[in-house]
Structures are given as structure tokens and as C-alpha cells.
Amino acid sequence: MALTILGLSGALTHDPSAALYIDGKLVAAAEEERFVRDKHAKNRMPYEAARFCLDFAGIKPKDVDLVAIPFAPISIAEKARWHYAKRYWYAPDRGLDAIFAGNRRYYRYKRRIEWCLQQLGFDLKKVEIVPVEHHLAHASSAYHCSGFTEKTAIMGIDGKGEYATTFFGWGENGKIHKIKEFYDPDSLGGLYGALTEYLGFEMLDGEYKVMGMAPYGDAEKYDFSRLAKFENGELVINTDYANVIGFRRYKEKGKGYYFSPKLIDWLGPKREGDIADDPYIHYAASMQKLFEDLALQMMDYYLGDILRETGKLAFAGGGALNVKLNQKIIARPEVKELFVQPASGDSGTAVGAASYVSEARGVPVEKMEHVYLGPSYTNEDVIAACARHPAQPQWRKLENGVTAVPQRIAKILADGNPVAWFQGRMEFGPRALGGRSILGCPSAPGVADRINEQIKFRERWRPFCPSMLDRVGPQMLQTDHPAPFMTFTFEVAEEWKTRVPEVVHEDGTARAQVLKREYNPRYYDLMVELEKLTGNGVALNTSLNRRGEPMICSPTDALNMFYGSDLEYLIMEDILVVKPGVQLEAGAAEASLG
């Protein structure tokens, strides 16, 4: 049966996105932030993202059978709203609101979705809007996209959805079964977010910075166990310190935080600035350790039997982007394979809601093999963008069959230069995977510092990730575990730590992408050429953006970023753009300069 489903996220006022399934195939998916150039696109609806999906598929609103949304009404008969009211007893206005008007956010979101659909040309009388519980959407995005056919353990950890914060269940024969949910304020993701704020970063954006800071600290220096405990199958966050609302919040310069003044009394003033120093590095390490310990305890308690039976685990929610936790999960003897949804955060719930509804309507969805699901641009598009750009870019078309771009760019990289790499369809999710990347040669000394300081303008202690050929992965990472999406860290083999030092983190690990050629042939071929020149089939890879900005979408975005940083080389499809004064040897392999 033909079935076209548009998934639209944005329920929690951040990370709106759209995903389009046609007959079980994920045809297109994109985050709104990329089009509107506003990171996390807070308080927006996924209008541009949805329009892109429809245009890419060549369909009209009337061709869409269902719109799936990852947020649903929660019955007063269930525990969720009562739990919230009881745990937030000190803020009676919030508690009473949860009991008497607990689905207000859902109805507000649905109205905004309807408005968005009308702007796109949908007839609301003719389209069915299907709500999916937030954590079921996360669960579906992991389980249904994993390709696992055996009974599969499912875990979801994030800040919160409607009320739920954590999900444990299993999937079998396409059906998802709940085992246990925890509810706000008992949220491990929320606790990590509160400490992220205390450590001077934005919640929903800085958690990976805390994770990157943690290896510089000593988790044994401070005991964070008072913040949360897991006992008798229940997770309890200490709301004297974190996940607080109302008057309990610590306030500074008119802003309220998710931690209390009591946390400041215990740990000292909140961190300011970019320096990762004592004691904050130790706090980051202690928070990371607490997060890992509790997550693993909960996983053992609720999913241990299923994992011992089949060894398959599907994981989503913002907590699934904690690559250090994922490394610990993979190390468990009972875990044979972990699938982490690459867009694990709320943007991925557009895929989750749509996949859940597709399966429920009898149309199974395909395994997610890659995330190249966004827009692509032709050489003509790129040249037109150069012609319009006020910097009047100097460009050259590389023409020498399929090898011209990989060969030329590999040489530029091997000479120690970073390159902005813009090829094919834009990635869906937070990781650059060779579609919109800044690349470096991981054996070139100092290239990581240069990209951090002069190009990305970000904290110098932030690590860079390696992309590598599929035949290099097992040698460098000492495992055959699939790693297509940079969702795991691995211990790097001793020999490779000296071969590619620019992509090995402080603790000897790397968050890796192991690439099969079929999913991104040009990027793969670039690493083959790099291997010929340096002996290593590995590229340093970071997202094509500057600090605080969303990843680049269009050629114009790429040019704006290029001229706003110290990058000297930008390759978009076959068009090489260089800064004034950068010498390029002429050759028969190129067309004339623009």
C-alpha cells in the first residue's frame, strides 16, 4: 500500500525538523536551523525544512497521507502528571497546572503545526495529524531505523518530553513495548543539562562540551552521588540542587538556571569564560561519571535480560549523543551491537514519529544506512552563488574525471592546510559526516589547534574526530563494531596514536566515523588519496560552521563562513575557491578561473 508520511518536530520549542517517508523509505530529512541560519531555531516551526522535503520528493501537500508529530496528550489517569505535581510540590502553580491543564502544551503545539501546514498549502480538512508520544518517537527512531530483526532492547534518555524523561522497552516484529518510564523532574538528561549550565554552557547545546572537558579532570576528586540515585528500580534526582523550577532557581543577571543556589554554596561560583581549569574540569569528570554509572545501572536493571538473550540495543534521546557512555555500553560483554540514532536529539523525533506511524499502518521502514538526506547543489548553483557574492570569489573548476577533486584536495590537506568540504546532500543530525565538513590532515602537527582558534573560534580543548576508510577502522579502533555516524568513542590503538595525533583525545580515544564507499564515494576516495600521500586512510573532520552557528546548508552559507574565517580553501562539488594571494599551480586539469 502506498503511504506518504511527513514527520514534523519542534514540540519543545527547539530543534524543529521535518522528515518524509514514502512507502517506508526515508526520502528526505532536514533541520530548520540550517535554512533559517539560527542555531536550534528556537520557537520556530519546521516550515522551510518541510518545504524542502516536499520539493525534493517532487510532491504537493495533497499527496501527503499523514502528518506525524512527536508529542501527544497524556491522560490524567496515568502516573506522569501526578508525579510531576507531587515532585514539584514547592511550585503549586506548576503542580496544579499539570493536573488541571496538563495537555496545554500539546494543544498549543498542534495549533502551531496546523498553522505551519496551512502556510505550506495543506488543507487541514483533508490531512490527518497523528500524535506520537515523545519517547515513543525517540524509541521508534532508534529501533525501527536500526535494521535489527531480533528482539531488541530499547533505551531513551533525554531532558523530557511531555512528562517522561527516560524510556526502557523492547522491540519485536516491528512493535514497541514499554517496560518503564521515569518522569520529570527525575531526569538524568535534565541533571546533566543543569550541570552544563553551571559549567558555563548553554543547555541543549553545551552538553558535549562538558563531555569533551571531562577527560581533563579527575572524577574521584569530587563525589557527586548526592545529586541523584537509582534504588529499587527508581531514579530520583535531588531537586534541592538541580532540575529546579520557580523560586528555587539560581538567578544571575535576570536569568534563571536549572540549578539552585544550594549548588553554588556547595561547589562555588558558576564557571565563566573559555578556560577549562581546576576545579571545573573535575566537576565535568564527576558529572560524566555519575551519568555513566546511573545509566548503566538502569540499563542492567530494566534491559539486562533482553540483552543477555539477543545482545541488541537501540538507543536515542539527547543522552544517546553521550559518546563516552556509548563506549562503556559497547564494552559490556552482553551487548553484541548498539545502534544509536544519529539524530538522537529532538530533531530526530521527526523521523521517529513518521517511522512509528508508518510501522503502525503496516508499512515497515528501511534501515538507516546514512544521513545524507538534505539538499544538494550543482556546479552551476555554486558558480551562480560565487557570482552573486560580494567577496567576488576567485574560483577554479577541477576537471579530470572522478579523481580530480579527491587528488587535488588530498594534496592540499597533506601540505598541512585545512579545507572546507561541501559535497552532495547535507547531513541530517548534529554530526558532519563528509557532506558539510572542515577537513584536515590528522598527521599534520598543529592543524587541530589552528582550526579551533582561527576557523571555528571555539574552546581549544574541544576534540576533533576522525573519518576513516572501512578497512582502516578495525586496525585503528581495535573493533569491528559498526560506527557510521560518529556516535561512539573507541580506544585508539597505540601505533595510531602517533600516526594521527590530531584526532586522538586527551584520554586516548577517538569519536570515529567508519565509512563504506557506497554511501559517500567522493569522501571515501579523498581518504584513499590521503592514504597514498601520508600512509593513513584517515581525515580530521569537523562540522562546516563557526562557533554558535548551525552547520552550513547552501553554497552562499559556505562562502559567508569562508570569508568570515581564516580558511584558505573551499571545495564545493567540482568548484575550488581560494582566498586572494593563495597560489594554485595552473594545470590542464582545470577550467578557467572565475
C-alpha positions in Angstrom: 0.0 0.0 0.0 1.3 3.4 -0.9 1.9 5.6 2.2 3.4 9.1 2.3 4.1 10.4 5.8 5.6 13.8 6.8 7.1 13.9 10.3 7.3 17.4 11.9 9.2 18.0 15.2 9.5 21.2 17.2 7.2 20.4 20.1 9.7 21.5 22.8 10.4 24.9 21.2 13.8 23.9 19.9 15.3 21.9 17.1 12.3 21.8 14.7 12.8 19.4 11.7 11.0 17.6 9.0 11.3 14.1 7.6 9.5 12.4 4.7 8.8 8.7 4.4 7.4 7.4 1.2 6.4 3.7 1.3 8.9 3.0 4.1 11.8 4.8 2.5 13.3 7.9 4.2 13.4 10.2 1.2 14.5 13.5 2.9 15.1 15.0 6.3 16.5 18.3 7.5 16.6 20.6 10.5 15.0 24.1 10.3 18.1 25.7 11.7 20.1 25.1 8.6 17.7 27.1 6.4 17.0 30.0 8.7 20.6 30.2 10.0 19.6 30.3 13.6 21.1 27.5 15.8 18.4 25.2 17.3 15.8 27.5 15.6 14.1 28.1 19.0 10.4 28.9 19.0 10.1 28.2 15.2 8.1 25.6 13.3 9.8 23.4 10.6 8.4 25.4 7.7 11.5 25.6 5.5 12.5 22.0 6.3 9.1 20.7 5.4 9.1 22.7 2.2 12.5 21.3 1.3 11.3 17.7 1.9 8.2 18.1 -0.3 10.1 19.9 -3.1 12.9 17.3 -3.1 10.4 14.5 -3.5 8.5 16.4 -6.1 5.2 16.1 -4.3 2.4 18.5 -3.3 0.7 18.8 0.1 -2.3 16.9 -1.3 0.0 13.9 -1.9 0.8 13.5 1.9 -1.4 10.9 3.6 -0.5 11.7 7.2 1.4 14.2 9.3 3.1 12.6 12.3 4.1 14.8 15.3 6.3 13.6 18.3 4.1 15.0 21.1 0.9 13.6 22.4 -1.8 14.3 25.0 -1.1 12.4 28.3 -4.2 11.1 30.2 -4.8 12.3 33.8 -5.4 8.6 34.6 -1.7 7.9 34.0 1.1 8.5 36.6 3.0 11.1 34.7 1.1 14.3 35.6 0.6 13.3 39.2 4.3 12.5 39.6 5.2 15.9 38.2 2.8 17.7 40.6 4.0 15.8 43.6 7.7 16.2 43.0 7.3 20.0 42.3 5.2 20.5 45.4 7.1 23.7 46.2 5.7 25.3 43.0 2.0 24.8 43.4 1.1 26.8 40.3 3.0 24.4 38.2 1.7 21.3 40.0 -1.9 22.4 39.7 -1.4 23.3 36.1 -0.1 19.7 35.4 -3.2 18.2 36.9 -5.9 20.5 35.6 -4.4 21.7 32.3 -1.7 19.2 31.7 -2.1 18.9 27.9 -2.0 22.7 27.3 1.5 22.4 25.6 0.2 19.7 23.3 -2.8 21.7 22.1 -0.6 24.8 21.7 1.9 22.8 19.6 -0.8 21.2 17.5 -2.2 24.7 16.7 1.3 25.8 15.6 1.7 22.7 13.4 -1.7 23.4 11.8 -0.7 27.0 11.1 2.6 25.7 9.6 0.8 23.2 7.4 -1.6 25.9 6.2 1.4 28.1 5.2 2.7 25.1 3.2 -0.6 24.8 1.3 -2.2 21.9 3.2 -5.9 21.6 3.5 -6.5 20.8 7.2 -9.8 19.1 6.4 -8.0 16.6 4.2 -4.8 15.7 6.1 -4.7 13.5 9.2 -2.4 14.7 12.0 -1.3 11.8 14.2 0.3 12.5 17.6 3.0 10.1 18.9 4.3 10.2 22.4 7.6 11.9 22.5 9.6 9.0 24.0 7.9 6.5 21.6 9.1 8.8 18.8 12.7 8.6 20.2 12.3 4.8 20.6 11.0 4.3 17.1 13.8 6.5 15.6 16.3 4.1 17.2 14.5 0.7 16.9 12.8 1.0 13.6 15.9 2.6 11.9 18.3 0.0 13.4 17.6 -2.7 11.0 17.7 -5.2 13.9 15.4 -8.2 13.2 15.9 -9.9 16.6 14.2 -8.9 19.9 15.8 -5.5 20.6 16.3 -3.7 23.9 15.3 0.0 23.6 16.6 2.8 25.8 15.7 6.5 25.7 17.4 9.2 27.9 16.8 12.9 27.4 15.7 16.1 29.2 12.0 15.5 29.0 9.1 15.1 26.5 5.5 15.6 27.6 6.4 14.4 31.1 8.6 11.3 30.6 12.4 11.7 30.8 13.6 8.2 30.4 12.3 5.2 28.5 13.0 1.4 28.7 11.4 -1.1 26.5 11.8 -3.7 23.8 11.0 -4.0 20.1 10.0 -7.2 18.4 8.4 -7.8 15.0 8.1 -4.1 14.4 6.2 -3.4 17.7 7.5 -1.4 20.6 6.6 -2.4 24.2 7.2 -0.1 27.2 8.8 -1.6 30.3 9.3 1.6 32.4 9.3 5.4 32.1 10.6 8.0 34.6 9.0 11.4 34.8 10.1 15.0 35.3 12.0 16.1 37.4 13.6 12.7 37.7 15.7 13.2 34.5 19.3 12.2 34.1 19.4 14.3 30.9 18.0 17.2 32.8 20.6 16.8 35.6 23.4 16.8 33.0 21.9 19.9 31.4 21.7 21.7 34.8 25.4 21.0 35.4 26.1 22.0 31.8 24.6 25.4 32.7 26.7 25.6 35.9 29.8 24.9 33.9 29.1 27.9 31.8 27.5 26.5 28.7 24.0 26.6 27.2 21.7 23.7 28.0 20.8 21.6 24.9 24.0 22.9 23.2 26.9 22.5 25.6 26.5 19.0 27.0 29.1 17.7 24.5 31.5 20.4 25.7 31.2 19.1 29.2 31.8 15.6 27.8 34.9 17.0 26.0 36.1 18.7 29.2 35.7 15.6 31.4 38.8 13.7 30.3 41.0 16.6 31.6 39.6 16.2 35.1 39.7 13.6 37.9 36.3 12.1 38.7 37.5 10.9 42.1 38.2 14.4 43.4 34.5 15.2 44.0 31.7 12.9 45.0 28.6 13.8 43.0 26.5 10.9 44.3 24.3 13.3 46.3 22.8 14.7 43.1 20.9 11.5 42.0 20.4 7.9 42.9 18.9 4.8 41.4 17.5 2.4 44.0 14.8 -0.3 43.9 14.2 0.4 40.2 13.5 4.1 40.7 15.6 7.1 39.6 15.5 10.1 41.9 17.1 13.4 41.2 17.9 15.6 44.2 15.8 18.7 43.5 17.5 20.6 46.3 20.3 21.0 43.8 19.1 20.5 40.2 16.1 20.2 37.9 14.5 23.0 39.9 11.7 25.4 38.8 10.2 28.7 40.1 11.8 30.4 43.1 14.3 27.6 43.7 16.3 28.5 40.7 19.7 30.3 41.0 19.3 33.6 39.2 22.0 35.8 37.7 21.6 39.0 35.6 17.9 38.3 35.3 18.3 34.7 34.0 17.1 31.7 36.0 19.1 28.4 35.8 18.1 24.8 36.3 20.2 24.5 39.4 19.7 26.1 42.8 21.7 28.5 45.0 22.5 25.4 47.1 24.7 24.0 44.3 26.7 27.3 44.3 27.1 27.0 48.1 28.5 23.5 47.6 30.7 23.9 44.5 31.4 27.6 44.3 30.6 30.2 41.7 29.4 29.1 38.2 32.2 28.9 35.6 32.7 31.9 33.2 34.9 32.2 30.1 36.6 29.7 27.8 39.3 28.3 30.1 39.0 24.7 31.2 40.6 24.8 34.6 40.5 23.5 38.2 38.0 22.7 39.8 35.6 22.8 36.8 37.4 20.1 34.9 36.9 17.8 37.9 33.3 18.7 38.2 32.8 17.8 34.5 34.6 14.5 35.1 32.4 13.8 38.2 29.2 14.6 36.3 30.2 12.4 33.4 31.0 9.5 35.7 27.7 9.9 37.6 25.8 9.9 34.3 27.5 6.8 33.0 27.1 4.9 36.3 23.4 5.6 36.7 22.6 5.0 33.0 24.4 1.6 33.1 22.7 0.7 36.4 19.3 1.5 34.8 20.1 -0.4 31.6 21.2 -3.5 33.6 18.0 -3.4 35.8 15.5 -3.0 33.0 17.1 -4.4 29.9 19.7 -6.9 31.2 17.6 -10.0 30.5 16.8 -8.9 26.9 20.5 -8.0 26.3 21.6 -11.4 27.5 19.1 -13.0 25.2 19.9 -11.2 21.9 22.6 -8.6 22.6 20.9 -5.9 20.5 20.3 -2.4 21.9 18.8 0.7 20.2 19.3 4.0 21.9 18.0 7.5 21.3 17.2 10.8 23.1 19.8 13.5 23.8 21.6 11.3 26.2 22.4 8.9 23.4 24.8 11.5 22.0 27.0 11.0 25.0 29.6 9.0 23.2 31.6 8.1 26.3 28.5 6.3 27.8 28.1 4.6 24.4 31.8 3.4 24.6 31.0 1.8 28.0 27.8 0.2 26.7 29.7 -1.4 23.7 32.3 -2.7 26.2 29.6 -4.8 28.0 30.0 -8.5 27.2 26.2 -8.9 26.8 26.0 -6.1 24.2 26.7 -7.5 20.7 25.6 -4.4 18.8 24.5 -0.9 19.8 22.6 1.3 17.3 22.4 4.9 18.2 20.1 7.1 16.2 22.5 9.6 14.6 20.0 12.5 15.1 19.3 11.3 18.7 18.2 14.7 20.0 14.8 16.2 19.4 15.4 16.9 15.7 15.4 13.1 15.2 11.8 12.8 16.6 10.5 13.9 13.2 12.0 10.6 11.8 10.8 8.8 14.9 7.1 9.9 14.7 6.9 9.3 11.0 8.6 5.8 11.2 6.3 4.9 14.2 3.2 5.7 12.3 4.4 4.0 9.1 5.0 0.8 11.0 1.7 1.1 12.8 -0.1 1.4 9.4 1.6 -1.7 8.2 4.5 -0.3 6.1 7.9 -1.3 7.6 10.7 1.3 7.3 14.1 0.7 5.9 17.3 0.5 8.0 19.0 3.9 8.3 22.4 3.4 6.5 23.4 7.0 6.0 22.2 10.6 6.9 22.8 12.3 3.5 19.1 13.4 3.5 19.3 17.2 3.0 19.7 19.5 -0.1 22.4 19.2 -2.7 23.7 21.7 -5.2 25.1 21.6 -8.7 28.3 23.1 -10.1 26.0 25.7 -11.8 24.4 26.6 -8.4 27.9 27.0 -6.9 29.1 29.2 -9.7 26.0 31.4 -9.5 26.5 31.8 -5.7 30.1 32.9 -6.4 28.9 35.4 -9.0 26.4 36.9 -6.5 28.8 37.0 -3.5 30.2 40.4 -2.5 33.7 39.0 -1.9 33.8 38.2 -5.7 35.4 34.7 -5.1 38.3 33.5 -7.2 37.3 30.0 -8.3 38.5 27.2 -10.5 36.7 24.1 -11.8 38.6 20.9 -11.3 38.1 18.8 -14.4 39.8 15.4 -14.7 37.2 12.7 -14.4 36.1 11.5 -11.0 39.6 11.6 -9.5 40.3 15.4 -9.9 38.7 16.6 -6.7 40.0 13.8 -4.3 43.5 14.0 -5.7 43.8 17.8 -5.6 42.2 18.2 -2.1 44.3 15.3 -0.6 47.4 17.2 -1.7 46.2 20.4 -0.1 45.4 18.6 3.1 48.7 16.7 3.2 50.5 20.0 2.9 49.0 20.9 6.2 46.1 23.1 5.1 42.5 22.8 6.4 39.9 22.7 3.6 36.2 23.4 3.7 34.5 20.4 2.0 31.0 20.9 0.6 29.8 17.8 -1.3 26.5 16.1 -2.1 23.5 16.2 0.2 23.6 17.9 3.6 23.7 15.6 6.6 20.7 15.2 9.0 21.7 15.4 12.6 24.4 17.1 14.6 27.5 15.4 13.0 29.3 16.4 9.9 30.0 13.2 8.0 31.6 14.3 4.9 28.9 16.4 3.3 29.4 19.7 5.1 32.8 19.4 6.8 36.1 21.2 7.6 38.8 18.7 6.9 42.4 18.5 8.0 45.3 16.0 7.7 45.4 14.2 11.1 49.2 13.7 11.0 49.9 17.4 10.3 51.1 18.9 13.6 49.0 21.8 14.9 46.2 21.5 12.4 43.6 20.9 15.2 44.7 24.0 17.2 44.6 26.1 14.0 41.1 25.0 13.1 39.9 25.7 16.7 41.5 29.1 17.0 41.4 30.7 13.6 38.5 29.0 11.8 35.9 27.6 14.3 36.7 30.2 17.0 35.9 27.7 19.8 37.4 26.4 23.0 40.9 25.0 22.4 40.3 21.8 24.5 37.5 20.6 22.2 38.5 17.4 20.3 38.3 16.6 16.6 37.0 13.4 15.1 38.5 11.1 12.5 36.7 9.8 9.5 38.3 6.7 8.1 38.2 4.0 5.5 36.2 0.9 6.5 39.4 -1.2 6.2 41.3 1.1 8.5 38.6 1.1 11.2 39.4 -2.3 12.7 43.1 -1.6 12.8 42.8 1.9 14.4 39.8 1.3 16.7 40.6 -2.4 17.5 37.0 -3.4 16.9 34.6 -4.5 14.1 31.6 -2.7 15.7 29.8 -0.6 13.1 30.5 3.1 13.5 29.0 5.0 10.6 27.7 8.1 12.4 30.3 9.3 15.0 28.1 8.2 17.8 30.7 6.2 19.7 34.2 6.7 21.0 36.8 3.9 20.8 40.2 3.4 22.4 42.8 4.1 19.7 45.5 1.5 19.0 48.9 2.6 20.4 50.5 2.8 16.9 47.8 5.0 15.6 48.0 7.5 18.4 51.3 8.6 17.0 50.2 8.2 13.4 47.2 10.5 13.6 47.7 12.5 16.9 45.4 15.4 15.8 42.3 13.3 16.1 43.1 11.5 19.4 41.5 13.0 22.5 43.2 13.6 25.9 42.1 10.1 27.1 43.4 8.2 24.2 40.0 7.8 22.4 38.5 9.0 19.2 34.9 9.6 18.2 35.1 7.9 14.8 33.2 7.7 11.5 34.0 4.4 9.7 32.9 5.0 6.1 31.7 2.5 3.5 32.4 3.8 -0.1 28.8 3.2 -1.3 27.4 6.0 1.0 29.8 8.8 0.1 32.2 7.7 -2.8 33.9 11.1 -3.2 34.8 11.4 0.5 36.0 7.8 0.6 38.2 8.4 -2.5 39.6 11.5 -0.8 40.8 9.4 2.1 42.2 6.8 -0.3 44.3 9.6 -1.9 45.3 10.9 1.5 46.5 7.4 2.4 48.7 7.3 -0.7 50.3 10.6 0.4 50.6 10.1 4.2 50.1 6.4 4.8 46.9 6.9 6.7 43.4 6.5 5.3 42.0 8.9 7.9 40.8 12.6 7.7 40.3 15.0 10.6 36.7 16.0 10.3 34.6 18.7 12.0 31.4 20.4 11.0 31.4 23.3 8.5 30.4 26.1 10.7 31.7 28.6 13.2 31.0 28.5 16.9 27.4 29.3 17.7 26.2 28.8 14.1 24.3 26.0 12.6 26.1 23.7 10.0 26.3 25.2 6.5 23.5 24.3 4.1 23.9 26.3 0.8 26.9 27.5 -1.3 26.1 31.1 -0.1 26.3 30.0 3.5 29.6 28.3 2.8 31.0 31.4 1.1 29.9 33.6 4.0 31.6 31.3 6.5 34.7 31.0 4.3 35.2 34.8 4.2 34.5 35.1 7.9 37.3 32.8 8.9 41.0 32.0 8.2 40.1 29.2 5.8 42.0 29.5 2.5 40.5 26.6 0.5 36.8 25.8 -0.1 35.8 23.0 -2.5 32.1 22.9 -3.4 31.3 20.0 -5.8 34.0 20.5 -8.5 34.5 24.2 -7.8 37.6 25.2 -5.8 37.5 28.6 -4.2 40.7 30.1 -2.8 41.5 33.3 -0.9 43.3 36.2 -2.6 47.1 35.6 -2.5 46.8 31.8 -2.2 48.9 30.3 -5.0 47.4 27.5 -7.2 49.6 25.9 -9.8 47.8 26.1 -13.2 47.3 22.8 -15.0 45.4 21.3 -17.9 43.1 19.6 -15.5 41.2 22.9 -14.7 38.8 25.1 -16.4 39.3 28.9 -16.4 39.3 31.0 -13.3 36.1 32.8 -12.3 
